[in-house]
Amino acid sequence: MTPAVRHPGEMRWETNLLAVTTLTLTGFGVINCYATGSYLPDWQYEATQQLSGALIGGVVFLIAAYLDYGIWYRLAKPMFYATLAGLALLAAVAVIWPKGAPGFLHEVFPFRKGAHRWIAIGVQVQVSEIARFTLAAYLAMRAAELGTRVRRFGEGFVPLMGTVLGVVALLALEPSVSMAIVLAVIGGTIVFTAGARIAHLLPMVLLGFAAIFAVLKLDTVRSARVETVSSAALDCDPLKDQACQSLIGFGSGGTTGVGFGRGTAKLGHVPLGYSDFLLSMIGEEWGFLGVTFVVALFTIFCWLGFRIARTARDPFGTYLASGLTMAVAVTALFHAAVVTRMGPTTGLTLPFMSAGRASLILYLFSAGVVVNIGRRRGRPARSR
């Protein structure tokens, strides 16, 4: 057996604290989802689903934390290609039947909230949720293969960013603009971490902002959402603007909140308070201290994730940990921007906390992979 090589950056407390932070976010999310959605007639079933998601996700987290992350290097291509096929299928359905697929196809490709984002075959799967991990793994694998060639425009940068743009384009066709932005940020983070030149990245960033601006201008629904955000906070209409109700919930919470389970914003004033606006419900029931607690947990998670990425045993681990950590960071940031009326409504949930069993399991799986990357520091990588 090859003896472990002591790595200067190896600190077990980082992985232990990351695991505790992840499980604390999950547990706090479960109890708040239950309290926030308790007024719904069928919430007993939904709460059971969320609790089972936390339990299943906890097992998945432990498996991912102990399974050598090198396996994701070998599985990166088939996982990504399968995800790409799913995204392409959803995009094709959206183009052919923009208002919903007919007949039994509607059951397979449900049309909800004006988009085709799910595939239902036995279980309902939002492919873009899976793409958060598979895209990160694929880009990390390709960047590790390319090495210093990432700095070359045609040989390294174009293949990597071309992959990201292809996935983003498919998501935009569903349409799922918010998730497309999230995956673009994840991809950009990995490419930047891999050593791409700023001179190559900057035009892509500017192109991305131009594309977002064009979509917001051409899409009447999204344009209206932006207009509600750009108006003064005092001018918002609580009867028409759910983000305005979200602000009212924050304000009524004060320093310590109105009390766990005693919030009133969830009683029909803020729709989807247990998912899209969960942080607002926490602000009402737990107050400023509760929101600060949640923000502190996410800050610790991201800080530890990037520390682990910086000291990973190989480039693949560095790129993968960076991408998975950024996925949590940017999604949580977008969620906070929506509920505080600093950004348009996106439908992005709060990682580890908002209702959604499949999403919770996938987040816990990703966190387990980051923990494993941290645990493997100081050990020689197995041959691939």
Contacts in CASP RR format, 6 or more apart in sequence:
PFRMAT RR
TARGET T0000
AUTHOR 0000-0000-0000
METHOD contacts of the structure
MODEL  1
MTPAVRHPGEMRWETNLLAVTTLTLTGFGVINCYATGSYLPDWQYEATQQ
LSGALIGGVVFLIAAYLDYGIWYRLAKPMFYATLAGLALLAAVAVIWPKG
APGFLHEVFPFRKGAHRWIAIGVQVQVSEIARFTLAAYLAMRAAELGTRV
RRFGEGFVPLMGTVLGVVALLALEPSVSMAIVLAVIGGTIVFTAGARIAH
LLPMVLLGFAAIFAVLKLDTVRSARVETVSSAALDCDPLKDQACQSLIGF
GSGGTTGVGFGRGTAKLGHVPLGYSDFLLSMIGEEWGFLGVTFVVALFTI
FCWLGFRIARTARDPFGTYLASGLTMAVAVTALFHAAVVTRMGPTTGLTL
PFMSAGRASLILYLFSAGVVVNIGRRRGRPARSR
2 380 0 8 1.000
4 378 0 8 1.000
4 379 0 8 1.000
4 380 0 8 1.000
5 378 0 8 1.000
5 379 0 8 1.000
5 380 0 8 1.000
6 378 0 8 1.000
7 311 0 8 1.000
7 313 0 8 1.000
7 377 0 8 1.000
7 378 0 8 1.000
8 311 0 8 1.000
9 311 0 8 1.000
9 377 0 8 1.000
10 311 0 8 1.000
10 374 0 8 1.000
10 377 0 8 1.000
10 378 0 8 1.000
12 375 0 8 1.000
14 304 0 8 1.000
14 307 0 8 1.000
14 308 0 8 1.000
14 374 0 8 1.000
15 65 0 8 1.000
15 308 0 8 1.000
15 371 0 8 1.000
15 374 0 8 1.000
15 375 0 8 1.000
17 300 0 8 1.000
17 304 0 8 1.000
18 301 0 8 1.000
18 304 0 8 1.000
18 305 0 8 1.000
18 308 0 8 1.000
18 367 0 8 1.000
18 370 0 8 1.000
18 371 0 8 1.000
19 61 0 8 1.000
19 65 0 8 1.000
19 367 0 8 1.000
19 368 0 8 1.000
19 371 0 8 1.000
21 297 0 8 1.000
21 300 0 8 1.000
21 301 0 8 1.000
21 304 0 8 1.000
22 61 0 8 1.000
22 301 0 8 1.000
22 352 0 8 1.000
22 364 0 8 1.000
22 367 0 8 1.000
22 368 0 8 1.000
22 371 0 8 1.000
23 58 0 8 1.000
23 61 0 8 1.000
24 297 0 8 1.000
25 294 0 8 1.000
25 297 0 8 1.000
25 298 0 8 1.000
25 301 0 8 1.000
25 351 0 8 1.000
25 352 0 8 1.000
25 353 0 8 1.000
26 54 0 8 1.000
26 58 0 8 1.000
26 352 0 8 1.000
26 353 0 8 1.000
26 360 0 8 1.000
26 364 0 8 1.000
27 54 0 8 1.000
28 293 0 8 1.000
28 294 0 8 1.000
28 297 0 8 1.000
28 353 0 8 1.000
29 278 0 8 1.000
29 352 0 8 1.000
29 353 0 8 1.000
29 354 0 8 1.000
30 50 0 8 1.000
30 51 0 8 1.000
30 54 0 8 1.000
31 260 0 8 1.000
32 274 0 8 1.000
32 278 0 8 1.000
32 281 0 8 1.000
32 282 0 8 1.000
32 285 0 8 1.000
32 353 0 8 1.000
33 47 0 8 1.000
33 50 0 8 1.000
33 274 0 8 1.000
33 275 0 8 1.000
33 278 0 8 1.000
33 353 0 8 1.000
33 354 0 8 1.000
33 355 0 8 1.000
34 43 0 8 1.000
34 47 0 8 1.000
34 50 0 8 1.000
35 260 0 8 1.000
35 261 0 8 1.000
35 281 0 8 1.000
35 285 0 8 1.000
36 261 0 8 1.000
36 266 0 8 1.000
36 273 0 8 1.000
36 274 0 8 1.000
36 278 0 8 1.000
36 281 0 8 1.000
37 43 0 8 1.000
37 46 0 8 1.000
37 47 0 8 1.000
37 266 0 8 1.000
37 273 0 8 1.000
37 274 0 8 1.000
37 355 0 8 1.000
38 47 0 8 1.000
38 261 0 8 1.000
39 266 0 8 1.000
39 267 0 8 1.000
39 268 0 8 1.000
40 46 0 8 1.000
46 274 0 8 1.000
46 355 0 8 1.000
49 356 0 8 1.000
49 357 0 8 1.000
50 355 0 8 1.000
50 356 0 8 1.000
50 357 0 8 1.000
50 360 0 8 1.000
52 357 0 8 1.000
53 356 0 8 1.000
53 357 0 8 1.000
53 360 0 8 1.000
53 361 0 8 1.000
54 360 0 8 1.000
54 364 0 8 1.000
56 357 0 8 1.000
56 361 0 8 1.000
57 360 0 8 1.000
57 361 0 8 1.000
57 364 0 8 1.000
57 365 0 8 1.000
58 364 0 8 1.000
60 361 0 8 1.000
60 364 0 8 1.000
60 365 0 8 1.000
61 364 0 8 1.000
61 365 0 8 1.000
61 367 0 8 1.000
61 368 0 8 1.000
61 371 0 8 1.000
62 368 0 8 1.000
64 364 0 8 1.000
64 365 0 8 1.000
64 366 0 8 1.000
64 367 0 8 1.000
64 368 0 8 1.000
64 369 0 8 1.000
64 371 0 8 1.000
64 372 0 8 1.000
65 368 0 8 1.000
65 369 0 8 1.000
65 371 0 8 1.000
65 372 0 8 1.000
65 375 0 8 1.000
66 372 0 8 1.000
66 375 0 8 1.000
67 372 0 8 1.000
68 372 0 8 1.000
68 376 0 8 1.000
68 382 0 8 1.000
69 316 0 8 1.000
69 317 0 8 1.000
69 320 0 8 1.000
69 369 0 8 1.000
69 372 0 8 1.000
69 373 0 8 1.000
69 376 0 8 1.000
70 316 0 8 1.000
70 381 0 8 1.000
70 382 0 8 1.000
70 384 0 8 1.000
72 79 0 8 1.000
72 137 0 8 1.000
72 141 0 8 1.000
72 320 0 8 1.000
72 369 0 8 1.000
73 137 0 8 1.000
73 140 0 8 1.000
73 141 0 8 1.000
73 144 0 8 1.000
73 316 0 8 1.000
73 384 0 8 1.000
74 384 0 8 1.000
75 137 0 8 1.000
76 134 0 8 1.000
76 137 0 8 1.000
76 138 0 8 1.000
76 140 0 8 1.000
76 141 0 8 1.000
77 138 0 8 1.000
77 141 0 8 1.000
79 133 0 8 1.000
79 134 0 8 1.000
79 137 0 8 1.000
79 138 0 8 1.000
80 134 0 8 1.000
80 135 0 8 1.000
80 137 0 8 1.000
80 138 0 8 1.000
82 134 0 8 1.000
83 127 0 8 1.000
83 130 0 8 1.000
83 131 0 8 1.000
83 134 0 8 1.000
83 135 0 8 1.000
84 167 0 8 1.000
84 170 0 8 1.000
86 119 0 8 1.000
86 127 0 8 1.000
87 127 0 8 1.000
87 128 0 8 1.000
87 131 0 8 1.000
87 167 0 8 1.000
87 170 0 8 1.000
87 171 0 8 1.000
88 170 0 8 1.000
89 109 0 8 1.000
89 119 0 8 1.000
90 109 0 8 1.000
90 116 0 8 1.000
90 117 0 8 1.000
90 119 0 8 1.000
90 127 0 8 1.000
90 170 0 8 1.000
90 173 0 8 1.000
90 174 0 8 1.000
91 116 0 8 1.000
91 170 0 8 1.000
91 171 0 8 1.000
91 173 0 8 1.000
91 174 0 8 1.000
93 100 0 8 1.000
93 101 0 8 1.000
93 105 0 8 1.000
93 109 0 8 1.000
93 116 0 8 1.000
94 115 0 8 1.000
94 116 0 8 1.000
94 173 0 8 1.000
94 174 0 8 1.000
94 175 0 8 1.000
95 173 0 8 1.000
97 105 0 8 1.000
97 111 0 8 1.000
99 111 0 8 1.000
100 106 0 8 1.000
100 109 0 8 1.000
100 111 0 8 1.000
100 116 0 8 1.000
101 108 0 8 1.000
101 109 0 8 1.000
101 111 0 8 1.000
101 116 0 8 1.000
107 120 0 8 1.000
108 119 0 8 1.000
108 120 0 8 1.000
108 121 0 8 1.000
109 116 0 8 1.000
109 118 0 8 1.000
109 119 0 8 1.000
109 120 0 8 1.000
110 116 0 8 1.000
110 118 0 8 1.000
110 120 0 8 1.000
110 124 0 8 1.000
112 118 0 8 1.000
114 175 0 8 1.000
115 174 0 8 1.000
115 175 0 8 1.000
115 176 0 8 1.000
116 174 0 8 1.000
117 126 0 8 1.000
117 127 0 8 1.000
117 128 0 8 1.000
117 174 0 8 1.000
117 176 0 8 1.000
117 179 0 8 1.000
118 124 0 8 1.000
118 125 0 8 1.000
118 126 0 8 1.000
118 127 0 8 1.000
119 125 0 8 1.000
119 127 0 8 1.000
123 358 0 8 1.000
124 358 0 8 1.000
125 358 0 8 1.000
126 358 0 8 1.000
126 359 0 8 1.000
128 171 0 8 1.000
128 174 0 8 1.000
128 176 0 8 1.000
128 179 0 8 1.000
128 183 0 8 1.000
129 358 0 8 1.000
129 359 0 8 1.000
129 362 0 8 1.000
130 362 0 8 1.000
131 167 0 8 1.000
131 171 0 8 1.000
131 179 0 8 1.000
131 183 0 8 1.000
132 182 0 8 1.000
132 183 0 8 1.000
132 186 0 8 1.000
132 324 0 8 1.000
132 327 0 8 1.000
132 362 0 8 1.000
132 366 0 8 1.000
133 324 0 8 1.000
133 362 0 8 1.000
133 365 0 8 1.000
133 366 0 8 1.000
133 369 0 8 1.000
135 163 0 8 1.000
135 164 0 8 1.000
135 167 0 8 1.000
135 183 0 8 1.000
135 186 0 8 1.000
135 187 0 8 1.000
136 186 0 8 1.000
136 187 0 8 1.000
136 190 0 8 1.000
136 319 0 8 1.000
136 320 0 8 1.000
136 323 0 8 1.000
136 324 0 8 1.000
136 327 0 8 1.000
137 320 0 8 1.000
138 163 0 8 1.000
139 160 0 8 1.000
139 163 0 8 1.000
139 164 0 8 1.000
139 187 0 8 1.000
139 190 0 8 1.000
139 191 0 8 1.000
139 319 0 8 1.000
140 190 0 8 1.000
140 315 0 8 1.000
140 316 0 8 1.000
140 317 0 8 1.000
140 319 0 8 1.000
140 320 0 8 1.000
140 323 0 8 1.000
141 316 0 8 1.000
142 159 0 8 1.000
142 160 0 8 1.000
142 163 0 8 1.000
143 150 0 8 1.000
143 160 0 8 1.000
143 190 0 8 1.000
143 191 0 8 1.000
143 193 0 8 1.000
143 194 0 8 1.000
143 315 0 8 1.000
143 319 0 8 1.000
144 194 0 8 1.000
144 314 0 8 1.000
144 315 0 8 1.000
144 316 0 8 1.000
144 319 0 8 1.000
146 155 0 8 1.000
146 156 0 8 1.000
146 159 0 8 1.000
146 160 0 8 1.000
146 194 0 8 1.000
147 194 0 8 1.000
147 315 0 8 1.000
149 155 0 8 1.000
149 156 0 8 1.000
150 156 0 8 1.000
150 157 0 8 1.000
150 160 0 8 1.000
150 191 0 8 1.000
150 194 0 8 1.000
150 195 0 8 1.000
150 196 0 8 1.000
151 157 0 8 1.000
151 195 0 8 1.000
151 196 0 8 1.000
151 197 0 8 1.000
153 197 0 8 1.000
153 200 0 8 1.000
156 196 0 8 1.000
157 191 0 8 1.000
157 196 0 8 1.000
157 197 0 8 1.000
157 200 0 8 1.000
160 187 0 8 1.000
160 190 0 8 1.000
160 191 0 8 1.000
160 194 0 8 1.000
160 196 0 8 1.000
161 188 0 8 1.000
161 191 0 8 1.000
161 200 0 8 1.000
161 204 0 8 1.000
164 183 0 8 1.000
164 184 0 8 1.000
164 187 0 8 1.000
164 188 0 8 1.000
164 191 0 8 1.000
167 180 0 8 1.000
167 183 0 8 1.000
168 180 0 8 1.000
168 183 0 8 1.000
168 184 0 8 1.000
171 177 0 8 1.000
171 179 0 8 1.000
171 180 0 8 1.000
171 183 0 8 1.000
172 180 0 8 1.000
172 215 0 8 1.000
175 219 0 8 1.000
177 212 0 8 1.000
177 215 0 8 1.000
177 222 0 8 1.000
177 346 0 8 1.000
178 334 0 8 1.000
178 346 0 8 1.000
178 347 0 8 1.000
178 348 0 8 1.000
179 348 0 8 1.000
181 212 0 8 1.000
181 334 0 8 1.000
182 327 0 8 1.000
182 330 0 8 1.000
182 331 0 8 1.000
182 334 0 8 1.000
182 348 0 8 1.000
184 208 0 8 1.000
185 326 0 8 1.000
185 330 0 8 1.000
186 323 0 8 1.000
186 326 0 8 1.000
186 327 0 8 1.000
186 330 0 8 1.000
187 323 0 8 1.000
188 201 0 8 1.000
188 204 0 8 1.000
189 322 0 8 1.000
189 323 0 8 1.000
189 326 0 8 1.000
190 319 0 8 1.000
190 320 0 8 1.000
190 322 0 8 1.000
190 323 0 8 1.000
191 201 0 8 1.000
192 201 0 8 1.000
193 309 0 8 1.000
193 318 0 8 1.000
193 319 0 8 1.000
193 322 0 8 1.000
193 323 0 8 1.000
194 315 0 8 1.000
194 319 0 8 1.000
215 222 0 8 1.000
216 222 0 8 1.000
216 223 0 8 1.000
216 226 0 8 1.000
216 344 0 8 1.000
217 223 0 8 1.000
222 344 0 8 1.000
225 344 0 8 1.000
225 345 0 8 1.000
226 343 0 8 1.000
226 344 0 8 1.000
228 236 0 8 1.000
228 241 0 8 1.000
228 243 0 8 1.000
228 244 0 8 1.000
228 341 0 8 1.000
228 344 0 8 1.000
229 243 0 8 1.000
229 341 0 8 1.000
229 342 0 8 1.000
229 343 0 8 1.000
229 344 0 8 1.000
233 247 0 8 1.000
233 341 0 8 1.000
236 243 0 8 1.000
236 244 0 8 1.000
236 247 0 8 1.000
236 341 0 8 1.000
237 244 0 8 1.000
238 244 0 8 1.000
238 245 0 8 1.000
238 248 0 8 1.000
238 269 0 8 1.000
242 270 0 8 1.000
242 271 0 8 1.000
242 277 0 8 1.000
242 345 0 8 1.000
243 338 0 8 1.000
243 339 0 8 1.000
243 341 0 8 1.000
243 343 0 8 1.000
243 345 0 8 1.000
244 341 0 8 1.000
245 265 0 8 1.000
245 269 0 8 1.000
245 270 0 8 1.000
246 265 0 8 1.000
246 270 0 8 1.000
246 277 0 8 1.000
246 280 0 8 1.000
246 338 0 8 1.000
246 339 0 8 1.000
246 340 0 8 1.000
246 341 0 8 1.000
247 280 0 8 1.000
247 340 0 8 1.000
247 341 0 8 1.000
248 265 0 8 1.000
248 269 0 8 1.000
249 265 0 8 1.000
249 270 0 8 1.000
249 280 0 8 1.000
249 281 0 8 1.000
249 283 0 8 1.000
249 284 0 8 1.000
250 280 0 8 1.000
250 283 0 8 1.000
250 284 0 8 1.000
250 291 0 8 1.000
250 339 0 8 1.000
250 340 0 8 1.000
251 284 0 8 1.000
252 258 0 8 1.000
252 263 0 8 1.000
252 264 0 8 1.000
252 265 0 8 1.000
252 284 0 8 1.000
253 283 0 8 1.000
253 284 0 8 1.000
253 285 0 8 1.000
253 286 0 8 1.000
253 287 0 8 1.000
253 288 0 8 1.000
254 287 0 8 1.000
254 288 0 8 1.000
255 287 0 8 1.000
255 288 0 8 1.000
255 289 0 8 1.000
256 286 0 8 1.000
256 287 0 8 1.000
256 288 0 8 1.000
256 289 0 8 1.000
257 283 0 8 1.000
257 284 0 8 1.000
257 285 0 8 1.000
257 286 0 8 1.000
257 287 0 8 1.000
257 288 0 8 1.000
257 289 0 8 1.000
257 290 0 8 1.000
258 264 0 8 1.000
258 284 0 8 1.000
258 285 0 8 1.000
258 287 0 8 1.000
259 285 0 8 1.000
259 286 0 8 1.000
260 285 0 8 1.000
260 286 0 8 1.000
261 285 0 8 1.000
262 285 0 8 1.000
263 281 0 8 1.000
263 284 0 8 1.000
263 285 0 8 1.000
264 284 0 8 1.000
265 273 0 8 1.000
265 280 0 8 1.000
265 281 0 8 1.000
265 284 0 8 1.000
266 273 0 8 1.000
266 274 0 8 1.000
266 281 0 8 1.000
270 277 0 8 1.000
270 280 0 8 1.000
270 281 0 8 1.000
271 277 0 8 1.000
272 347 0 8 1.000
273 280 0 8 1.000
273 281 0 8 1.000
274 281 0 8 1.000
274 354 0 8 1.000
274 355 0 8 1.000
275 347 0 8 1.000
275 349 0 8 1.000
275 354 0 8 1.000
275 355 0 8 1.000
275 356 0 8 1.000
276 335 0 8 1.000
276 338 0 8 1.000
276 345 0 8 1.000
276 347 0 8 1.000
276 348 0 8 1.000
276 349 0 8 1.000
276 354 0 8 1.000
277 338 0 8 1.000
277 339 0 8 1.000
278 335 0 8 1.000
278 339 0 8 1.000
278 349 0 8 1.000
278 350 0 8 1.000
278 353 0 8 1.000
278 354 0 8 1.000
278 355 0 8 1.000
279 291 0 8 1.000
279 294 0 8 1.000
279 335 0 8 1.000
279 336 0 8 1.000
279 339 0 8 1.000
279 350 0 8 1.000
280 339 0 8 1.000
282 290 0 8 1.000
282 291 0 8 1.000
282 294 0 8 1.000
283 290 0 8 1.000
283 291 0 8 1.000
286 293 0 8 1.000
294 353 0 8 1.000
295 336 0 8 1.000
298 328 0 8 1.000
298 329 0 8 1.000
298 332 0 8 1.000
298 351 0 8 1.000
301 325 0 8 1.000
301 328 0 8 1.000
301 367 0 8 1.000
302 325 0 8 1.000
302 328 0 8 1.000
302 329 0 8 1.000
305 321 0 8 1.000
305 325 0 8 1.000
305 370 0 8 1.000
306 321 0 8 1.000
306 322 0 8 1.000
306 325 0 8 1.000
308 321 0 8 1.000
308 370 0 8 1.000
308 373 0 8 1.000
308 374 0 8 1.000
308 377 0 8 1.000
309 317 0 8 1.000
309 318 0 8 1.000
309 319 0 8 1.000
309 321 0 8 1.000
309 322 0 8 1.000
309 323 0 8 1.000
309 325 0 8 1.000
309 373 0 8 1.000
310 318 0 8 1.000
311 374 0 8 1.000
311 377 0 8 1.000
312 318 0 8 1.000
312 321 0 8 1.000
312 373 0 8 1.000
312 374 0 8 1.000
312 376 0 8 1.000
312 377 0 8 1.000
313 376 0 8 1.000
313 377 0 8 1.000
313 378 0 8 1.000
313 379 0 8 1.000
313 380 0 8 1.000
313 381 0 8 1.000
314 381 0 8 1.000
317 373 0 8 1.000
320 369 0 8 1.000
320 373 0 8 1.000
321 369 0 8 1.000
321 370 0 8 1.000
321 373 0 8 1.000
321 374 0 8 1.000
324 366 0 8 1.000
324 367 0 8 1.000
324 369 0 8 1.000
324 370 0 8 1.000
325 370 0 8 1.000
327 351 0 8 1.000
327 366 0 8 1.000
328 351 0 8 1.000
328 352 0 8 1.000
328 363 0 8 1.000
328 366 0 8 1.000
328 367 0 8 1.000
331 348 0 8 1.000
331 349 0 8 1.000
331 350 0 8 1.000
331 351 0 8 1.000
332 350 0 8 1.000
332 351 0 8 1.000
334 346 0 8 1.000
334 348 0 8 1.000
335 346 0 8 1.000
335 348 0 8 1.000
335 349 0 8 1.000
335 350 0 8 1.000
335 351 0 8 1.000
335 354 0 8 1.000
336 342 0 8 1.000
337 343 0 8 1.000
338 344 0 8 1.000
338 345 0 8 1.000
338 346 0 8 1.000
338 347 0 8 1.000
338 348 0 8 1.000
349 355 0 8 1.000
349 356 0 8 1.000
349 359 0 8 1.000
351 363 0 8 1.000
352 360 0 8 1.000
352 363 0 8 1.000
352 364 0 8 1.000
352 367 0 8 1.000
END
